[in-house]
Every structure is written in structure tokens, then in C-alpha cells.
């Protein structure tokens, strides 16, 4: 992967109009309609890593589920990774590359669910499906961690709460990369951060959140995990950039975790954008290496 300076990313994202589906409510609705008519491809890139094997199967809910496992050695445990994309965009190559890196360098199996997006899927279905995958993984692979970015971070944390509440399962490590935590988009610091964020914005985000919540209240922890009771959760790792409108809610999660006695490893990238650990920058590469080490350590315990 070619490495570029972090300073190149914000102007590049603005030039690409990366925020176009978020800047207006109508743009978000158009994207939902586009994906409803023409679903995006979700399969792995033609060239991934040569040291991993990719397989696919379907859940009882008919989701395609991919597994990535190292070709050498016996895999140790499993990581269920939930991709981001604003609940409307499909998995992309950066997600596949990170999942393959985790599998190869942590010596573990990575499960990648292709969950249904809006307007066909919702928060409750996604959380329930991920909960089921973690339970199956524990039976098949043993120790299982959770990870997710952006919208996938929301699903991962909501699933961790449900696993604790409904099944008495404590996930040994949940890694959250720029997670969406409060789908009401009501944090008063969001407008302060917004001018610096080249990727996300509130108007489209609110439209997607309304669709994603299904029949749940926006503040239900299945939709907005920031409002869940964190007590009893396993350790969390949280990556966030200061040029991300989701950053203010990340700080609230840090405060809530501390109050609940939950260990949280907070990794804030000053001047970094949304999901910066997935980007081809030096800080992104460093973050990916840290994520691999974090998950490897959790799986060994």
C-alpha cells in the first residue's frame, strides 16, 4: 500500500466530494435509492494477501458471511469484524485489507458479515445477527473479539451490550474505529467540529439514522450504544480523529466507561479524519499495527 502524508487526506476527500451523501438530506435519500436499485459488490478484492484463505457461507438470515484465516499455523480464536459505510454503503477494499492483516498477523480467523443495509436492514437485525455470529464463533473457534468501524462500530458495541445482557457473554476486547455512538446527532460540539470534517455531516446522517433505527427509538442502545449501561463490558479500544463529527461522542464514551469501571484504551489522532486507521497514511499504518497487537493479546489471554 502506498503511504501518503496525513495532510493530503482532507483536501483529497474534499476534492472527491467524499461527504456528498451526508451534506444534504436529499443526497442521502438519493444514495439509499441508488443502492436499493443497484446494490454494490461486496466480494473480496481480486488480489488480497497471499498468506490468507477466504471462504464464504450464509447465516440462517441468508447473510453472506466471509471468513479469512491464515494459511500457516493453527488459528487462535476469532475476530468478528463489522464494516462501516453509513448503513448504506457496502464493504470496500480497505475493510478487506484490514481484516486480512488481522487474520495473518494475529494468527486468527476473522469473520466478516455482509449485513443488510438500508432500506432492507435495520439496527436490531444487524445486532442480532452479529450476536449470533459471536456465539457461533465461540463454539467453533474459542475466544472471540469484536471490532468495527464507523457504522460497524455502532453495530459492534450494540452487539457487545446485547451479548452481556441477553447471553451473559463478556467480549474480551472490542475495538471501535471512529464509531457512530449516538444516532440522534445531538451533541452540541458537533457543529464546532463540522467545518473541519471533510467526510461526514449531520443532514444526511439524520436521514440514514431514521431509516436504520427501524421501529426502535433513536436512543435505544441497539441503535445508539452510547445510551447503554456500560458496566460489565469487557475492555474497549477506541480510535477517533479530531476532524470527525463523531469525535465529540467518542469523548462521552470515554467518560461513561470510566464512570462504569470499564477499561478503555483511547487513541485520539489529532488532525486525523474519520476512520483514519483504514487510510494509507503513516498514522493509519501505525494504528493498524496497534489494532493487530491489541487483538492478538486479547486472543492469547
C-alpha positions in Angstrom: 0.0 0.0 0.0 1.4 3.4 -1.0 1.8 5.7 2.0 0.7 9.4 1.7 1.1 12.2 4.3 -2.0 12.7 6.5 -2.1 16.3 5.5 -3.1 15.2 2.0 -6.2 13.4 3.1 -8.6 16.3 4.0 -8.1 18.2 0.7 -8.3 14.9 -1.3 -11.6 14.0 0.4 -13.0 17.4 -0.3 -11.9 17.2 -4.0 -13.5 13.8 -4.2 -16.7 15.2 -2.6 -16.5 12.3 -0.1 -19.2 13.9 2.0 -21.7 14.3 -0.8 -24.2 11.8 0.6 -24.1 13.5 4.0 -24.3 17.2 3.3 -28.0 17.3 2.5 -31.0 15.1 3.4 -31.9 14.8 -0.3 -28.4 13.5 -1.2 -28.8 10.8 1.5 -32.2 9.8 0.1 -30.7 9.6 -3.4 -27.9 7.3 -2.2 -30.4 5.0 -0.5 -32.4 4.8 -3.7 -29.3 4.1 -5.8 -28.3 1.3 -3.5 -31.8 -0.1 -3.5 -31.9 -0.3 -7.3 -28.2 -1.2 -7.8 -26.6 -2.9 -4.8 -22.8 -2.6 -4.7 -20.5 -5.6 -5.0 -19.3 -6.9 -1.6 -16.9 -9.7 -2.6 -13.2 -9.7 -1.7 -10.7 -7.9 -3.9 -9.2 -10.0 -6.7 -5.8 -9.6 -5.0 -5.8 -9.8 -1.2 -2.9 -11.2 0.8 -1.3 -14.4 -0.4 -1.0 -15.7 3.2 -4.7 -15.9 3.9 -7.6 -18.1 2.8 -11.1 -16.7 2.2 -14.2 -18.7 2.5 -17.9 -17.8 2.4 -21.2 -19.3 3.9 -24.6 -18.0 4.7 -26.3 -17.5 8.0 -29.9 -18.6 8.9 -30.8 -15.0 8.0 -29.3 -15.6 4.5 -26.5 -13.1 5.1 -23.3 -13.9 3.2 -20.5 -14.3 5.8 -16.9 -14.5 4.9 -14.1 -16.0 6.9 -10.4 -15.1 6.5 -7.9 -17.4 8.0 -4.1 -17.6 7.9 -2.6 -20.3 5.7 0.1 -21.2 8.1 -0.3 -22.4 11.7 -3.4 -23.2 13.6 -5.6 -20.0 14.0 -6.0 -18.8 17.6 -9.6 -17.6 18.4 -11.6 -15.3 16.2 -12.4 -11.7 15.5 -15.9 -10.7 14.2 -15.3 -7.5 12.2 -18.3 -5.3 11.2 -17.6 -3.0 8.3 -18.7 0.7 8.1 -20.3 2.6 5.4 -23.0 4.8 6.9 -25.5 1.9 7.0 -26.0 2.4 3.2 -22.6 1.7 1.7 -21.1 -1.7 1.2 -17.8 -3.1 2.4 -14.8 -1.8 0.5 -11.2 -2.8 -0.1 -9.8 -1.0 3.0 -12.1 -3.2 5.2 -10.9 -6.4 3.4 -7.3 -5.3 3.7 -7.5 -4.6 7.5 -9.4 -7.9 8.1 -6.8 -9.8 6.2 -4.0 -8.1 8.1 -5.6 -9.0 11.4 -6.0 -12.6 10.3 -2.5 -13.0 9.0 -0.5 -11.1 11.6 -2.7 -12.0 14.7 -2.8 -15.7 13.6 -6.6 -15.7 14.0 -9.8 -16.3 12.0 -11.7 -13.1 11.0 -15.4 -13.3 10.3 -16.8 -10.6 8.0 -20.6 -10.4 7.9 -22.3 -8.8 4.9 -25.3 -7.5 6.8 -28.3 -5.9 5.0 -28.1 -2.2 4.5 -30.9 0.4 4.5 -33.6 0.3 3.2 -33.6 -3.5 3.7 -31.9 -3.9 7.0 -32.0 -2.2 10.4 -30.2 -1.9 13.7 -32.0 -4.6 15.5 -31.5 -7.2 12.8 -27.8 -6.3 12.4 -27.1 -6.5 16.2 -28.9 -9.8 16.5 -27.0 -11.3 13.5 -23.6 -10.2 14.9 -24.6 -11.6 18.4 -25.4 -14.9 16.7 -22.0 -14.9 14.9 -20.1 -14.3 18.1 -21.9 -17.1 19.8 -21.2 -19.5 16.9 -17.6 -18.4 16.8 -17.1 -19.1 20.5 -18.3 -22.6 19.9 -16.2 -23.1 16.8 -13.0 -21.1 17.4 -12.9 -20.3 21.1 -12.1 -16.8 22.3 -13.8 -14.2 20.2 -13.3 -10.5 20.0 -15.4 -7.8 18.2 -14.2 -4.9 16.0 -15.9 -2.4 13.7 -15.5 0.9 12.1 -18.0 3.8 11.8 -21.5 2.3 11.3 -19.9 -1.1 12.0 -18.5 0.3 15.3 -22.1 1.1 16.3 -23.2 -2.4 15.5 -20.2 -4.0 17.3 -20.8 -2.0 20.5 -24.6 -2.6 20.4 -23.8 -6.3 19.9 -21.4 -6.3 22.9 -24.1 -4.9 25.1 -26.7 -7.5 23.9 -24.2 -10.3 24.4 -23.7 -9.2 28.0 -27.4 -8.6 28.7 -29.1 -11.5 26.8 -26.4 -14.2 27.0 -24.1 -13.4 29.9 -21.1 -13.2 27.5 -18.3 -10.7 28.1 -16.4 -9.9 24.9 -12.7 -9.9 25.9 -11.9 -6.9 23.6 -14.0 -4.7 21.4 -12.1 -2.4 19.0 -14.0 0.6 17.8 -12.7 2.7 14.9 -14.5 6.1 14.7 -17.8 4.5 15.8 -21.2 6.1 15.4 -22.4 6.2 19.0 -25.4 8.5 19.2 -27.6 8.4 16.1 -29.6 11.5 17.2 -26.6 13.6 16.1 -27.5 15.9 19.0 -24.1 16.5 20.7 -23.7 20.3 20.9 -20.0 20.0 19.9 -20.8 18.5 16.5 -21.3 22.0 14.9 -18.0 23.1 16.3 -16.2 20.1 14.6 -18.2 20.1 11.4 -16.3 22.8 9.5 -13.1 20.7 9.8 -14.7 17.4 8.8 -14.4 16.6 5.0 -16.3 13.3 5.2 -19.4 13.3 7.4 -22.2 15.8 8.1 -25.4 15.9 10.1 -28.2 16.4 7.5 -27.7 13.1 5.6 -26.6 11.3 8.8 -30.0 12.0 10.3 -31.8 10.6 7.3 -29.8 7.4 7.4 -30.2 7.1 11.2 -34.0 7.4 10.8 -34.0 4.5 8.3 -31.6 2.4 10.3 -33.4 2.6 13.6 -36.4 0.6 12.2 -39.1 0.5 14.9 -36.7 1.3 17.7 -36.2 4.7 19.5 -33.1 6.6 18.3 -31.8 6.4 21.9 -32.3 2.7 22.3 -28.8 1.1 22.9 -29.5 -1.2 19.9 -29.4 1.9 17.8 -27.3 4.4 19.8 -25.0 2.3 22.1 -23.8 5.5 23.9 -27.0 5.2 25.9 -26.4 1.7 27.1 -25.2 0.8 30.6 -21.6 0.0 30.0 -21.0 -1.7 33.4 -19.8 -5.2 33.0 -18.5 -4.8 29.4 -15.1 -6.2 28.5 -12.2 -3.8 27.7 -12.7 -1.4 24.8 -10.2 0.2 22.4 -11.4 3.4 20.7 -9.8 5.2 17.8 -11.1 8.7 16.8 -9.8 11.7 14.8 -10.3 15.3 15.9 -11.5 16.2 12.4 -14.5 13.8 12.7 -18.0 14.9 13.8 -18.3 11.6 15.7 -15.3 12.7 17.9 -17.4 14.5 20.5 -19.4 11.4 21.2 -16.2 9.4 21.5 -15.2 11.6 24.4 -18.6 11.0 26.0 -18.0 7.2 25.7 -14.6 7.6 27.4 -16.4 9.4 30.3 -19.1 6.8 30.6 -16.7 3.9 30.5 -14.6 5.5 33.3 -17.8 6.0 35.4 -18.8 2.4 34.8 -15.4 1.0 35.6 -14.8 -0.3 32.1 -11.3 -0.3 30.8 -11.0 1.8 27.7 -7.8 2.4 25.7 -8.4 5.8 24.0 -6.4 6.5 20.8 -7.1 10.0 19.5 -5.5 11.2 16.3 -5.0 15.0 16.4 -5.9 16.4 13.0 -7.0 13.0 11.7 -10.2 12.3 9.9 -12.9 9.7 10.2 -11.7 6.1 10.2 -8.1 7.2 9.8 -6.7 3.8 10.8 -8.1 2.5 7.5 -6.3 5.1 5.4 -2.9 4.8 3.5 -1.1 7.2 5.8 1.8 6.7 8.3 -0.6 7.2 11.3 -3.1 4.8 9.6 -0.4 2.1 9.3 0.7 2.6 12.9 -2.9 2.3 14.1 -3.4 -0.9 12.1 -0.3 -2.4 13.6 -1.6 -1.4 17.1 -5.0 -3.0 16.4 -3.3 -6.3 15.3 -1.3 -6.3 18.5 -4.3 -5.4 20.7 -6.4 -8.2 19.3 -3.6 -10.8 19.3 -3.0 -10.1 23.0 -6.7 -10.4 23.8 -7.0 -13.7 22.0 -4.0 -15.1 23.8 -5.4 -14.5 27.3 
